[in-house]
Amino acid sequence: MTSTTQSTRNRLDRAFNPRSVAVVGDKQALGYMWLRSLSSFKGKVYSVQIDPGEFPGIAELGVTNYLSLLDIPEPVDYVIAAVPRAVAPGIVEDCIRKEVGGVCFFTSGFAETDTGEGIRLQREIADMASAAGLNLIGPNCVGIYNPEIGLRHTAAQAYGEKGSVGFIAQSGTHATLFSILGEQNGIKISKSVSYGNAVILDSTDFLEYLGEDEGTEIIGLYVEGVKEGRRFFDCLRHVARRKPVVIWKGGETEEGARATASHTGALAESGIVWQTVIKQCGAIKVDSLEEMIDTVKALLYVKPIKGTGVGLIAMSGGQAVVIADVFARTGLEIPLLSQRSYKRLAAFFNIIGGSYRNPLDISSTFLMADNGASSLNSMLDVLGSDPGIDCIALELFPVIRPLSKDAETADPILDAISDFKKRAKPFIIIVTTANSDALATEMRDKLVQRGIPSFSSFERAAKTVKKLAEFYQSRKALSQN
Amino acid sequence: MTSTTQSTRNRLDRAFNPRSVAVVGDKQALGYMWLRSLSSFKGKVYSVQIDPGEFPGIAELGVTNYLSLLDIPEPVDYVIAAVPRAVAPGIVEDCIRKEVGGVCFFTSGFAETDTGEGIRLQREIADMASAAGLNLIGPNCVGIYNPEIGLRHTAAQAYGEKGSVGFIAQSGTHATLFSILGEQNGIKISKSVSYGNAVILDSTDFLEYLGEDEGTEIIGLYVEGVKEGRRFFDCLRHVARRKPVVIWKGGETEEGARATASHTGALAESGIVWQTVIKQCGAIKVDSLEEMIDTVKALLYVKPIKGTGVGLIAMSGGQAVVIADVFARTGLEIPLLSQRSYKRLAAFFNIIGGSYRNPLDISSTFLMADNGASSLNSMLDVLGSDPGIDCIALELFPVIRPLSKDAETADPILDAISDFKKRAKPFIIIVTTANSDALATEMRDKLVQRGIPSFSSFERAAKTVKKLAEFYQSRKALSQN
């Protein structure tokens, strides 16, 4: 470790783990979104607001208001500023004088607007913060989310538990969506940060910080552009050696890059450069929020996938054709099984109209019969010990019969799945389109509660298996160099 | 039209529009799924069952049971047979003697199992039906769905209304899923059929039939293999000239083809042959149920797309980057707007942190302000008259604020969208991942009720726009030849 990184960690620790937070400029027009989202915060919360019209609303939330940051009688570890942009320099000055641990500017309207006023103000706050060594996050962002201590940026985010996934996002929307959709998918966050225009702290600083953070085992990153390419590259290479890093580059196309300029003022690097950097560092590239969630979920819940041979189980003949097409198109192999496997399957596979070549085609009726769970168990066993199969994917309940509704039938099947998950071979569950979104959601949630998050389509599952197989392959290759 | 086609239409009309239906072999073990699904049928329903143990269950459903098809005192237009396979030849014989309009064999376990017994039985029923000119559908299928007269194959399917989309599926799962998911997406079916092993009636017969059917304006087809390639090709070319035909070929990969053999016993043609045939005939190729639904939905609800220039509106800076990347990666153009358009936008676009190059980046807060609907209207107007824009895509409400919950704010916005839909330019709505699946579903349903079905991701929307632009382009080229 370089001493720079050490100091980054020490420098950011106070802002990421604050004992006191001050919100500057929250107001009725924002629905007091900041103070409300901090209702879960374990430490002290202060408000700073000079408009007397806002005082009753703030008092109603049980928060003490001050007219200035400097009036707060105790130290302030983290500040959230939601003030008009013209006021930003004054707030930065107060933060410096108050010696806060860090400040996040929710305020936007700076260089990303490409206006003289915006550019001038951004330069002013950047110069002040830089000279004073202030940890300024943003502007134009939602800052830090630390669920363990209830530090949130929206009241829709979970809190109270400590997860193992760190998330760094240049965009507030993506930071928020990742935390909420992640939670629904069994992904729990250690710490996350959205950092917008990145005038002081950039992705590299946060990557260094989370790279060193002991509670963070996997890191996801949504980035539109980096300011110091070489430093980012060195940092990524270093961090990716120790924990998986998943990168989604926003603005990879020319048209997308045009949008990043308006969004966070990020400069465009070419998509090819990014692809090369990610590959050389042994990180994982994804292209959407869905892929980010699927990949992180698989890193968390699926055992390392060592090859591209898949064993597939579908719930009808029609779905068997589709799952085979999808996995094959994605570049995975669907090998015929060993003679020994076929002999074992023949002993109990007696579904007329079903088939057990690969994909295995069973039916939901069959699965929900009295001995359904034990048959499923036997099938998984056979695939689990077949030498050509590196990963097993099981479709659950596409159509009419809602497994989720009937605990008596469902529980033994979920038990069989849970048991098999504990064994050696990577195993993926796919909950395909049901005839009701509500039922699909119920099924997904039930599986998450059991610690076996599912994938929502054959396409997403296949893509993830491919990505993970390549990742573990490349990691092996990198470690042998 | 050839006389063959004429006779196909006449031949199948009775089975597709029956006034009486007999179910042979429905039973408790199947949950009386057939008799229950026919509770909506407008005509007469009879049961044929010889097991006295089933008589009370059938009587409870209010259905008259007979010991043989031949005992039914009136003519029978359509028969559904759910009997053990060994009994199938006897039922075929009865159908012939009874001179029914058609029979669907739900029964499976024939050639698709690759067993001597299955192959023998399949040949036997095929020979009998062929010699007698019996309209045999299947075996190993769920047969006809005609919502207008309440003829269904599952109680989850809608009935009572007459739609304009015909669907032909070799797989029962896909036929069922298309009807249910289609309904959720504003797709209403005229007639659909699942035909399984296709020993007598094949996709070509149904394509001919629906091609001639006046109530059917668009045809979707899921096919695993065809028996008479040349006849299918001629028929497809003929039908596709008059109505859009969307084709999903199951078993396009080698591995998928292996699964079709076990599923419906279909022989594999090469994927390349299919691609060529579809293209030459001016039909539209899709690769999944999702694409089938998206494409049919766009054919129904989106005006013809004449070029690849798109105007995009996203609900945050982060989403503006993503929508631009996704549409650009899909091969669409996101042009800068005309000087005139930018002048018009500047006059009212005053969102700090927003942007209006293309994508236009607005925020949900802005949209839900008092003048949100009129601003949206103005934006759509500008894009609608910009010469570089062939199609407009609008993202609705990705994150926190649930538009769906608040009718007072939502209605003027939905009105603005409905109004614009009526005007000249193709217009697509995308309801992106919300923080709750239930809210996304609610929003989707609300839009469907208004006659403006939405797309559920940028990827799916972009793919559909691309596909439709190519389709209208190729149709223009074909019509000029």
HADDOCK unambig.tbl for C-alpha pairs under 7 A between the chains (distance, minus, plus):
assign (segid A and resid 108 and name CA) (segid B and resid 352 and name CA) 6.85 0.50 0.50
assign (segid A and resid 108 and name CA) (segid B and resid 353 and name CA) 5.50 0.50 0.50
assign (segid A and resid 109 and name CA) (segid B and resid 352 and name CA) 5.22 0.50 0.50
assign (segid A and resid 109 and name CA) (segid B and resid 353 and name CA) 4.92 0.50 0.50
assign (segid A and resid 113 and name CA) (segid B and resid 353 and name CA) 6.28 0.50 0.50
assign (segid A and resid 171 and name CA) (segid B and resid 318 and name CA) 5.21 0.50 0.50
assign (segid A and resid 173 and name CA) (segid B and resid 318 and name CA) 5.99 0.50 0.50
assign (segid A and resid 174 and name CA) (segid B and resid 318 and name CA) 6.73 0.50 0.50
assign (segid A and resid 177 and name CA) (segid B and resid 399 and name CA) 6.90 0.50 0.50
assign (segid A and resid 177 and name CA) (segid B and resid 435 and name CA) 6.92 0.50 0.50
assign (segid A and resid 180 and name CA) (segid B and resid 435 and name CA) 6.16 0.50 0.50
assign (segid A and resid 181 and name CA) (segid B and resid 435 and name CA) 6.55 0.50 0.50
assign (segid A and resid 250 and name CA) (segid B and resid 321 and name CA) 6.18 0.50 0.50
assign (segid A and resid 250 and name CA) (segid B and resid 322 and name CA) 6.41 0.50 0.50
assign (segid A and resid 251 and name CA) (segid B and resid 321 and name CA) 5.73 0.50 0.50
assign (segid A and resid 251 and name CA) (segid B and resid 325 and name CA) 6.00 0.50 0.50
assign (segid A and resid 252 and name CA) (segid B and resid 325 and name CA) 6.47 0.50 0.50
assign (segid A and resid 253 and name CA) (segid B and resid 325 and name CA) 5.44 0.50 0.50
assign (segid A and resid 253 and name CA) (segid B and resid 328 and name CA) 6.58 0.50 0.50
assign (segid A and resid 253 and name CA) (segid B and resid 329 and name CA) 7.00 0.50 0.50
assign (segid A and resid 255 and name CA) (segid B and resid 324 and name CA) 5.69 0.50 0.50
assign (segid A and resid 255 and name CA) (segid B and resid 325 and name CA) 6.50 0.50 0.50
assign (segid A and resid 255 and name CA) (segid B and resid 328 and name CA) 6.57 0.50 0.50
assign (segid A and resid 255 and name CA) (segid B and resid 334 and name CA) 6.66 0.50 0.50
assign (segid A and resid 256 and name CA) (segid B and resid 321 and name CA) 4.89 0.50 0.50
assign (segid A and resid 256 and name CA) (segid B and resid 322 and name CA) 6.79 0.50 0.50
assign (segid A and resid 256 and name CA) (segid B and resid 324 and name CA) 4.66 0.50 0.50
assign (segid A and resid 256 and name CA) (segid B and resid 325 and name CA) 4.61 0.50 0.50
assign (segid A and resid 259 and name CA) (segid B and resid 320 and name CA) 6.20 0.50 0.50
assign (segid A and resid 259 and name CA) (segid B and resid 321 and name CA) 5.02 0.50 0.50
assign (segid A and resid 259 and name CA) (segid B and resid 359 and name CA) 6.93 0.50 0.50
assign (segid A and resid 260 and name CA) (segid B and resid 321 and name CA) 5.77 0.50 0.50
assign (segid A and resid 262 and name CA) (segid B and resid 355 and name CA) 6.14 0.50 0.50
assign (segid A and resid 263 and name CA) (segid B and resid 317 and name CA) 4.84 0.50 0.50
assign (segid A and resid 263 and name CA) (segid B and resid 318 and name CA) 6.81 0.50 0.50
assign (segid A and resid 317 and name CA) (segid B and resid 263 and name CA) 4.86 0.50 0.50
assign (segid A and resid 318 and name CA) (segid B and resid 171 and name CA) 5.20 0.50 0.50
assign (segid A and resid 318 and name CA) (segid B and resid 173 and name CA) 5.99 0.50 0.50
assign (segid A and resid 318 and name CA) (segid B and resid 174 and name CA) 6.75 0.50 0.50
assign (segid A and resid 318 and name CA) (segid B and resid 263 and name CA) 6.81 0.50 0.50
assign (segid A and resid 320 and name CA) (segid B and resid 259 and name CA) 6.21 0.50 0.50
assign (segid A and resid 321 and name CA) (segid B and resid 250 and name CA) 6.18 0.50 0.50
assign (segid A and resid 321 and name CA) (segid B and resid 251 and name CA) 5.73 0.50 0.50
assign (segid A and resid 321 and name CA) (segid B and resid 256 and name CA) 4.88 0.50 0.50
assign (segid A and resid 321 and name CA) (segid B and resid 259 and name CA) 5.02 0.50 0.50
assign (segid A and resid 321 and name CA) (segid B and resid 260 and name CA) 5.76 0.50 0.50
assign (segid A and resid 322 and name CA) (segid B and resid 250 and name CA) 6.40 0.50 0.50
assign (segid A and resid 322 and name CA) (segid B and resid 256 and name CA) 6.76 0.50 0.50
assign (segid A and resid 324 and name CA) (segid B and resid 255 and name CA) 5.70 0.50 0.50
assign (segid A and resid 324 and name CA) (segid B and resid 256 and name CA) 4.65 0.50 0.50
assign (segid A and resid 325 and name CA) (segid B and resid 251 and name CA) 6.01 0.50 0.50
assign (segid A and resid 325 and name CA) (segid B and resid 252 and name CA) 6.48 0.50 0.50
assign (segid A and resid 325 and name CA) (segid B and resid 253 and name CA) 5.44 0.50 0.50
assign (segid A and resid 325 and name CA) (segid B and resid 255 and name CA) 6.50 0.50 0.50
assign (segid A and resid 325 and name CA) (segid B and resid 256 and name CA) 4.61 0.50 0.50
assign (segid A and resid 328 and name CA) (segid B and resid 253 and name CA) 6.59 0.50 0.50
assign (segid A and resid 328 and name CA) (segid B and resid 255 and name CA) 6.59 0.50 0.50
assign (segid A and resid 334 and name CA) (segid B and resid 255 and name CA) 6.65 0.50 0.50
assign (segid A and resid 352 and name CA) (segid B and resid 108 and name CA) 6.84 0.50 0.50
assign (segid A and resid 352 and name CA) (segid B and resid 109 and name CA) 5.20 0.50 0.50
assign (segid A and resid 353 and name CA) (segid B and resid 108 and name CA) 5.47 0.50 0.50
assign (segid A and resid 353 and name CA) (segid B and resid 109 and name CA) 4.87 0.50 0.50
assign (segid A and resid 353 and name CA) (segid B and resid 113 and name CA) 6.26 0.50 0.50
assign (segid A and resid 355 and name CA) (segid B and resid 262 and name CA) 6.14 0.50 0.50
assign (segid A and resid 359 and name CA) (segid B and resid 259 and name CA) 6.95 0.50 0.50
assign (segid A and resid 399 and name CA) (segid B and resid 177 and name CA) 6.91 0.50 0.50
assign (segid A and resid 435 and name CA) (segid B and resid 177 and name CA) 6.89 0.50 0.50
assign (segid A and resid 435 and name CA) (segid B and resid 180 and name CA) 6.14 0.50 0.50
assign (segid A and resid 435 and name CA) (segid B and resid 181 and name CA) 6.55 0.50 0.50
assign (segid A and resid 438 and name CA) (segid B and resid 438 and name CA) 6.88 0.50 0.50
